[in-house]
């Protein structure tokens, strides 16, 4: 299967993404990304890992062909191997979580 086909299958599989981006002068940029089978689960994956004061900044959206803007960019941060695995299992059977940090100094 080509990467494009796998990406289409992943987009149509019914997953949800939650993410939170944090940037601070001298600290760089940190992004947390979680994928779950429903919005509540995806958001909980991040809330369990983040201090409470970051919870209001979590964005949660369905992963589908209609996403735009920042949500679309954050979906692109999900590696193809993770997308492939998630597209092969039911949304209730898995999850994906990552923390990305870039020191810009």
URBEL-V727601 format. One record per pair of residues at least 6 apart in sequence whose ideal C-beta (glycine too) atoms are under 8 Angstrom apart, sorted by the first residue. I is the first residue (numbers start at 1). J is the second residue. If there is no record, write none. Layout:
# URBEL-V727601
((I,J) (I,J))
This chain:
# URBEL-V727601
((1,9) (3,80) (6,80) (6,83) (6,84) (6,87) (7,80) (7,83) (9,87) (10,63) (10,83) (10,84) (10,86) (10,87) (11,63) (11,64) (11,65) (12,64) (12,65) (13,63) (13,86) (13,87) (13,91) (14,37) (14,62) (14,91) (15,35) (15,36) (15,37) (15,42) (15,62) (15,63) (15,86) (15,91) (16,35) (16,36) (16,37) (16,38) (16,39) (16,41) (16,42) (16,60) (16,61) (16,62) (16,63) (17,33) (17,34) (17,35) (17,42) (17,60) (17,61) (17,62) (17,63) (17,71) (17,74) (17,75) (17,78) (18,33) (18,34) (18,35) (18,36) (18,39) (18,42) (18,43) (18,45) (18,46) (18,58) (18,59) (18,60) (19,31) (19,32) (19,33) (19,34) (19,46) (19,58) (19,59) (19,74) (20,31) (20,32) (20,46) (20,50) (20,54) (20,57) (20,58) (20,59) (21,29) (21,30) (21,31) (21,57) (22,29) (22,30) (22,31) (22,54) (22,57) (23,29) (23,30) (26,105) (27,103) (28,101) (28,102) (28,103) (28,104) (28,105) (29,101) (29,102) (29,104) (30,99) (30,100) (30,101) (30,102) (31,74) (31,77) (31,99) (31,100) (31,101) (32,46) (32,49) (32,50) (32,97) (32,98) (32,99) (32,100) (33,74) (33,77) (33,78) (33,96) (33,97) (33,98) (33,99) (33,100) (34,42) (34,43) (34,45) (34,46) (34,95) (34,96) (34,97) (34,98) (35,42) (35,63) (35,78) (35,82) (35,86) (35,95) (35,96) (35,97) (36,42) (36,43) (36,44) (36,45) (36,91) (36,95) (37,90) (37,91) (37,92) (37,93) (37,94) (37,95) (38,91) (39,60) (39,61) (39,62) (41,95) (42,60) (42,95) (43,58) (43,60) (45,95) (45,97) (46,58) (46,97) (47,55) (47,58) (49,97) (49,99) (50,58) (59,70) (59,71) (59,74) (61,67) (61,71) (63,75) (67,75) (77,98) (77,100) (78,96) (78,98) (82,96) (85,94) (86,94) (86,96))
